[in-house]
Amino acid sequence: MSERTIRIGIIGCGGIANGKQMPSLSKVAGVELVAFCDIVKEKAEKAANDYGVADADVYTDYNELLKDTSIDVIHVCTPNKSHAPISIAALEANKHVLCEKPMAKTASEARQMVETAKRVGKKLTIGYDNRYRNDSFYLKELVDQDEFGDIYFAKAHAIRRRAVPTWGVFLNEEEQGGGPLIDIGTHALDLTLWTMNNYKVKSVVGNVYYKLSDTENAANAFGPWDPKEFTVEDSAFAFITMENGATVSLEASWALNTLDVDEAKTTLCGTKAGADMKDGLRINGEKLSRLYVTKPDLNAGGVAYYSGGSESQADKEARLWIEAIRNDTEPVVKAEQALVVSEILEAIYESAKTGKAVYFNEANEPITSN
């Protein structure tokens, strides 16, 4: 695509669109937000007034928005249940698509999204914005330079003590497909697999819990939840074995009686060195018969994709996504990688339901419970 203006349509004008997508896109040169859709017309109108071009269009039916052949890119910012149908329709309408995380409610839907993008030849990426943090990019570059050797153990951290989202449809299993596992656990798992550069799965064992969701008037960062509306798990834990023998421990909770809280962080353990994000990014290892711990200066620049200054992870996500479209290069978050995350999440729920391990075949697809 040439340097002509890239025209973007926003489908879903709620929290994630207003809190992340639209403010960041509005900072990217050569981009215009030209169409806005929400089932609540007033939300679309407000978004158009706040971020749109002067003659921006407003819709309540995304199918009508997709008929506009002048739109190049669609950002899908709706509840999980509608991620796949909207993304697939947008791809079929010859648009590039950024869909917010998680990729879809089910792995089957996520697979359909990947297959559609390949068939129509359009770009598809998923909003795993924690990859765009300075510590994440730096850690990934170290891994790519083989600083850690064979990474054979990792942890994906997504633990809150009490921070259950009580707005929107977060607590609705039908709309979301799950609770903290699919909401924040998905970020931690994506970050871990990406930094490990390991997407070949052998088996998954998981447990999910509904232990604290029935608490009345619970202390919570976002106000007490209604136990009758809390239909998703409050915690989930998993043990993932990769094809090469590496193991990943995943922990995800919105409400847990613990003081050891970490969210969207990873721990990597390799044969040469290790790393964690417990207190900023820390690298640990052994040299000259001595143990060491270092904390890199992440404000000095010099990292691939890092332009310096105070660019936020959301702004970096928007900029690099548009650059991938302009330069016809692969986006930072590849749809095939996000598909593996969705497959693992679904396998965790399946394992918890059956009490058995879920195994993956050579095509990296979950096949059986034994």
C-alpha positions as CSV (number, residue, x, y, z in Angstrom):
1,M,0.0,0.0,0.0
2,S,1.3,3.5,-0.8
3,E,1.6,6.4,1.5
4,R,-2.0,7.4,0.9
5,T,-4.3,7.9,3.9
6,I,-5.4,4.7,5.6
7,R,-9.1,4.8,6.4
8,I,-10.2,2.9,9.5
9,G,-13.6,1.8,10.8
10,I,-14.2,1.0,14.4
11,I,-16.7,-1.7,15.4
12,G,-17.6,-1.5,19.0
13,C,-17.3,1.9,20.7
14,G,-17.1,0.8,24.3
15,G,-14.3,0.7,26.9
16,I,-11.4,-0.8,25.0
17,A,-12.1,1.4,21.9
18,N,-12.2,4.6,23.9
19,G,-9.5,3.6,26.4
20,K,-6.9,2.3,23.9
21,Q,-7.7,1.9,20.2
22,M,-9.1,5.2,19.2
23,P,-6.8,7.5,21.2
24,S,-3.7,5.6,19.9
25,L,-4.8,5.5,16.3
26,S,-5.6,9.2,16.3
27,K,-1.8,9.8,16.9
28,V,-0.6,7.8,13.9
29,A,0.2,10.0,10.9
30,G,-1.7,9.3,7.7
31,V,-4.6,7.6,9.4
32,E,-8.3,8.7,9.4
33,L,-11.0,7.2,11.6
34,V,-13.9,7.4,9.1
35,A,-16.6,5.1,10.4
36,F,-18.0,4.0,13.8
37,C,-20.4,1.2,14.7
38,D,-22.1,0.3,18.0
39,I,-25.4,-1.3,18.8
40,V,-25.9,1.7,21.0
41,K,-26.0,4.5,18.5
42,E,-25.1,7.2,21.0
43,K,-21.8,5.5,21.7
44,A,-20.9,5.5,18.0
45,E,-21.9,9.1,17.6
46,K,-19.8,10.1,20.6
47,A,-16.8,8.2,19.2
48,A,-17.3,9.8,15.8
49,N,-17.4,13.3,17.4
50,D,-14.3,12.6,19.6
51,Y,-12.1,10.8,17.1
52,G,-13.6,10.8,13.7
53,V,-13.1,13.0,10.6
54,A,-15.6,15.7,10.0
55,D,-17.9,13.6,7.8
56,A,-17.4,10.3,9.7
57,D,-20.2,7.8,9.3
58,V,-22.1,6.2,12.2
59,Y,-23.8,2.8,12.1
60,T,-25.6,0.3,14.4
61,D,-25.2,-2.6,12.0
62,Y,-21.6,-3.6,11.2
63,N,-22.6,-5.2,7.9
64,E,-23.6,-1.8,6.6
65,L,-20.3,-0.3,7.6
66,L,-18.4,-3.1,5.8
67,K,-20.1,-2.1,2.5
68,D,-17.9,1.0,2.4
69,T,-15.2,0.0,-0.1
70,S,-13.1,3.0,0.8
71,I,-12.3,1.6,4.3
72,D,-8.9,-0.2,4.5
73,V,-8.8,-1.4,8.1
74,I,-11.3,-2.6,10.7
75,H,-10.7,-2.6,14.4
76,V,-13.0,-5.1,16.2
77,C,-13.6,-3.9,19.8
78,T,-16.7,-5.9,20.8
79,P,-17.4,-8.7,23.4
80,N,-15.6,-12.0,22.7
81,K,-18.7,-13.7,21.3
82,S,-18.7,-11.5,18.3
83,H,-15.0,-11.3,17.6
84,A,-15.0,-14.1,15.0
85,P,-18.1,-13.3,13.0
86,I,-17.3,-9.6,12.7
87,S,-13.6,-10.3,11.9
88,I,-14.4,-12.9,9.3
89,A,-17.0,-10.6,7.7
90,A,-14.5,-7.7,7.6
91,L,-11.8,-9.9,6.0
92,E,-14.4,-11.1,3.4
93,A,-15.1,-7.5,2.7
94,N,-11.4,-7.0,1.8
95,K,-10.4,-5.2,5.0
96,H,-7.3,-5.7,7.1
97,V,-8.4,-6.5,10.7
98,L,-7.1,-5.9,14.2
99,C,-9.3,-7.8,16.6
100,E,-9.1,-7.2,20.3
101,K,-8.0,-10.1,22.5
102,P,-8.8,-12.9,23.0
103,M,-8.9,-13.9,19.4
104,A,-12.3,-15.6,19.6
105,K,-14.7,-17.3,22.1
106,T,-13.7,-20.7,20.7
107,A,-10.6,-22.2,19.1
108,S,-12.7,-23.3,16.1
109,E,-13.7,-19.7,15.5
110,A,-10.2,-18.5,15.8
111,R,-9.1,-21.1,13.3
112,Q,-11.7,-19.9,10.9
113,M,-10.3,-16.4,11.2
114,V,-6.8,-17.5,10.3
115,E,-8.1,-19.5,7.4
116,T,-10.2,-16.6,6.1
117,A,-7.3,-14.1,6.3
118,K,-5.0,-16.5,4.3
119,R,-7.7,-17.1,1.7
120,V,-8.5,-13.5,1.0
121,G,-4.9,-12.2,1.4
122,K,-5.6,-9.6,4.1
123,K,-3.7,-9.0,7.3
124,L,-5.1,-10.1,10.6
125,T,-3.7,-9.3,14.0
126,I,-4.9,-9.6,17.6
127,G,-4.6,-6.9,20.3
128,Y,-2.0,-8.5,22.6
129,D,-0.6,-5.1,23.5
130,N,1.6,-6.3,26.4
131,R,4.1,-7.5,23.7
132,Y,4.7,-3.8,23.0
133,R,6.1,-2.9,26.4
134,N,9.7,-2.0,26.5
135,D,10.6,-4.8,28.9
136,S,8.7,-7.3,26.6
137,F,10.6,-6.2,23.5
138,Y,13.9,-6.2,25.2
139,L,13.4,-9.7,26.7
140,K,12.3,-11.0,23.3
141,E,15.4,-9.6,21.6
142,L,17.6,-11.3,24.3
143,V,15.9,-14.6,23.6
144,D,16.3,-14.2,19.9
145,Q,20.1,-13.6,20.5
146,D,20.2,-16.9,22.5
147,E,21.1,-15.2,25.8
148,F,19.1,-17.8,27.7
149,G,19.9,-21.0,25.8
150,D,17.3,-23.8,25.9
151,I,14.2,-22.3,27.7
152,Y,12.7,-25.4,29.3
153,F,10.5,-23.9,32.0
154,A,8.4,-20.8,32.1
155,K,5.6,-19.2,34.1
156,A,2.7,-17.1,32.8
157,H,1.5,-14.8,35.6
158,A,-2.0,-13.2,35.7
159,I,-2.9,-12.9,39.3
160,R,-5.0,-10.3,41.0
161,R,-5.9,-10.3,44.7
162,R,-9.3,-8.6,44.3
163,A,-9.9,-6.9,41.0
164,V,-12.9,-8.4,39.3
165,P,-14.2,-6.3,36.4
166,T,-17.8,-5.5,37.3
167,W,-18.8,-3.6,34.2
168,G,-19.8,-4.7,30.7
169,V,-20.2,-8.4,30.1
170,F,-17.0,-9.7,31.7
171,L,-18.9,-11.9,34.2
172,N,-21.1,-13.4,31.5
173,E,-19.9,-16.8,30.3
174,E,-22.2,-16.8,27.2
175,E,-20.8,-13.5,25.9
176,Q,-17.1,-13.9,27.0
177,G,-16.5,-17.7,26.9
178,G,-14.8,-17.6,30.3
179,G,-13.4,-15.4,33.1
180,P,-9.9,-14.4,34.1
181,L,-8.3,-17.2,32.1
182,I,-9.6,-15.9,28.8
183,D,-9.4,-12.2,29.9
184,I,-6.0,-11.7,31.6
185,G,-4.6,-15.2,31.4
186,T,-4.6,-14.9,27.7
187,H,-2.2,-11.9,27.9
188,A,0.3,-13.7,30.1
189,L,0.2,-16.9,28.0
190,D,0.7,-14.9,24.8
191,L,3.6,-13.0,26.3
192,T,5.2,-16.2,27.5
193,L,4.9,-18.2,24.3
194,W,6.1,-15.2,22.3
195,T,9.2,-14.6,24.4
196,M,10.0,-18.4,24.4
197,N,9.3,-18.5,20.7
198,N,7.6,-21.9,21.3
199,Y,4.2,-22.7,19.8
200,K,4.3,-26.5,19.5
201,V,2.1,-27.9,22.2
202,K,2.1,-31.6,23.4
203,S,-0.4,-31.6,26.2
204,V,-2.4,-29.4,28.6
205,V,-3.7,-30.2,32.1
206,G,-5.8,-27.5,33.9
207,N,-8.2,-26.7,36.7
208,V,-10.7,-23.8,37.0
209,Y,-12.3,-22.7,40.2
210,Y,-15.6,-21.0,41.2
211,K,-14.6,-20.4,44.9
212,L,-15.0,-16.7,45.6
213,S,-17.6,-15.7,43.0
214,D,-20.5,-16.4,45.3
215,T,-19.3,-13.9,48.0
216,E,-21.8,-11.2,48.9
217,N,-20.6,-7.6,49.2
218,A,-17.0,-8.6,48.5
219,A,-14.2,-6.2,48.8
220,N,-13.1,-5.5,45.2
221,A,-11.2,-2.8,43.4
222,F,-14.1,-2.2,41.1
223,G,-16.9,-2.5,43.6
224,P,-18.8,-5.6,44.8
225,W,-19.9,-8.0,42.2
226,D,-23.4,-9.6,41.9
227,P,-22.9,-13.3,42.6
228,K,-25.9,-14.2,40.5
229,E,-24.2,-12.5,37.4
230,F,-20.8,-14.1,38.1
231,T,-21.1,-17.1,35.8
232,V,-17.4,-17.5,34.9
233,E,-14.5,-18.9,36.9
234,D,-12.7,-16.7,39.4
235,S,-9.4,-18.6,39.0
236,A,-7.7,-21.0,36.6
237,F,-4.4,-22.8,36.7
238,A,-2.6,-25.0,34.1
239,F,0.4,-27.1,33.3
240,I,1.4,-27.0,29.7
241,T,3.9,-29.4,28.1
242,M,5.5,-28.4,24.8
243,E,6.6,-30.7,22.1
244,N,10.3,-30.1,22.8
245,G,9.8,-31.0,26.5
246,A,9.5,-27.5,27.9
247,T,6.8,-26.8,30.4
248,V,4.7,-23.7,31.1
249,S,2.9,-23.0,34.3
250,L,-0.1,-20.7,33.9
251,E,-1.9,-18.9,36.7
252,A,-4.9,-16.6,36.2
253,S,-7.3,-15.1,38.7
254,W,-9.4,-12.0,39.3
255,A,-9.8,-12.8,43.0
256,L,-7.4,-14.9,45.0
257,N,-6.4,-14.8,48.7
258,T,-2.7,-14.0,48.0
259,L,-0.3,-11.1,48.3
260,D,1.8,-12.4,45.4
261,V,0.1,-10.5,42.6
262,D,1.4,-10.2,39.1
263,E,-0.4,-9.5,35.8
264,A,0.7,-9.8,32.2
265,K,4.2,-11.0,33.3
266,T,6.4,-13.9,32.5
267,T,9.2,-15.9,34.0
268,L,11.7,-17.7,31.8
269,C,14.3,-20.3,32.8
270,G,16.9,-21.5,30.4
271,T,20.2,-23.4,30.3
272,K,22.3,-20.2,30.1
273,A,20.2,-17.7,32.1
274,G,16.8,-16.8,33.3
275,A,14.5,-13.7,33.5
276,D,11.4,-12.5,35.3
277,M,9.3,-9.4,35.5
278,K,8.7,-9.5,39.3
279,D,10.5,-6.2,40.1
280,G,11.0,-4.7,36.7
281,L,12.8,-6.9,34.2
282,R,15.5,-8.9,35.9
283,I,18.1,-11.2,34.2
284,N,19.8,-13.9,36.3
285,G,22.5,-16.4,35.7
286,E,26.0,-17.5,36.5
287,K,29.4,-16.3,35.2
288,L,32.9,-17.0,36.4
289,S,31.5,-19.3,39.1
290,R,29.4,-16.4,40.5
291,L,25.7,-15.8,40.4
292,Y,24.5,-12.5,39.0
293,V,21.3,-10.5,38.7
294,T,21.0,-7.5,36.4
295,K,18.2,-5.0,35.7
296,P,18.6,-3.5,32.2
297,D,18.0,0.2,31.6
298,L,14.9,0.1,29.4
299,N,14.9,3.8,28.7
300,A,18.1,4.0,26.7
301,G,16.7,2.8,23.4
302,G,18.6,0.5,21.0
303,V,15.9,-2.2,21.0
304,A,14.3,-3.3,17.8
305,Y,11.0,-1.5,17.2
306,Y,11.7,0.9,20.0
307,S,11.7,4.5,18.9
308,G,12.6,6.0,22.3
309,G,10.7,8.7,24.2
310,S,7.6,7.9,26.2
311,E,5.5,6.0,23.6
312,S,3.0,3.9,25.4
313,Q,2.4,0.2,24.6
314,A,-1.0,1.1,23.0
315,D,0.6,3.8,20.9
316,K,3.4,1.5,19.8
317,E,0.8,-1.2,18.9
318,A,-1.1,1.2,16.7
319,R,2.0,2.6,15.0
320,L,3.5,-0.8,14.2
321,W,0.2,-2.2,13.0
322,I,-0.2,0.6,10.5
323,E,3.4,0.3,9.5
324,A,2.9,-3.4,8.7
325,I,0.0,-2.5,6.5
326,R,1.9,0.3,4.7
327,N,5.0,-1.8,4.2
328,D,3.2,-5.1,3.6
329,T,5.1,-6.8,6.3
330,E,3.9,-9.3,9.0
331,P,2.4,-7.7,12.1
332,V,4.1,-8.1,15.5
333,V,1.2,-10.4,16.6
334,K,0.7,-13.1,14.0
335,A,-2.8,-14.6,13.8
336,E,-1.3,-18.1,13.8
337,Q,0.4,-17.4,17.1
338,A,-2.8,-16.1,18.7
339,L,-4.6,-19.2,17.4
340,V,-2.3,-21.4,19.5
341,V,-3.1,-19.3,22.6
342,S,-6.8,-19.8,22.0
343,E,-6.3,-23.5,21.5
344,I,-4.5,-23.8,24.8
345,L,-7.1,-21.8,26.7
346,E,-9.9,-24.0,25.3
347,A,-7.8,-27.1,26.3
348,I,-7.5,-25.8,29.8
349,Y,-11.3,-25.5,30.1
350,E,-11.8,-28.9,28.6
351,S,-9.2,-30.5,30.9
352,A,-10.9,-28.9,33.9
353,K,-14.3,-30.2,32.8
354,T,-13.2,-33.8,32.1
355,G,-10.4,-34.1,34.7
356,K,-8.1,-35.4,31.9
357,A,-5.2,-34.2,29.9
358,V,-5.8,-32.8,26.5
359,Y,-3.3,-33.9,23.9
360,F,-2.3,-32.1,20.6
361,N,-1.5,-33.8,17.3
362,E,1.3,-33.1,14.9
363,A,-0.7,-30.3,13.3
364,N,-0.7,-28.6,16.7
365,E,-4.5,-29.1,17.2
366,P,-6.0,-30.5,20.4
367,I,-7.3,-34.0,19.6
368,T,-8.1,-36.2,22.7
369,S,-8.6,-36.4,26.4
370,N,-7.0,-39.5,28.0
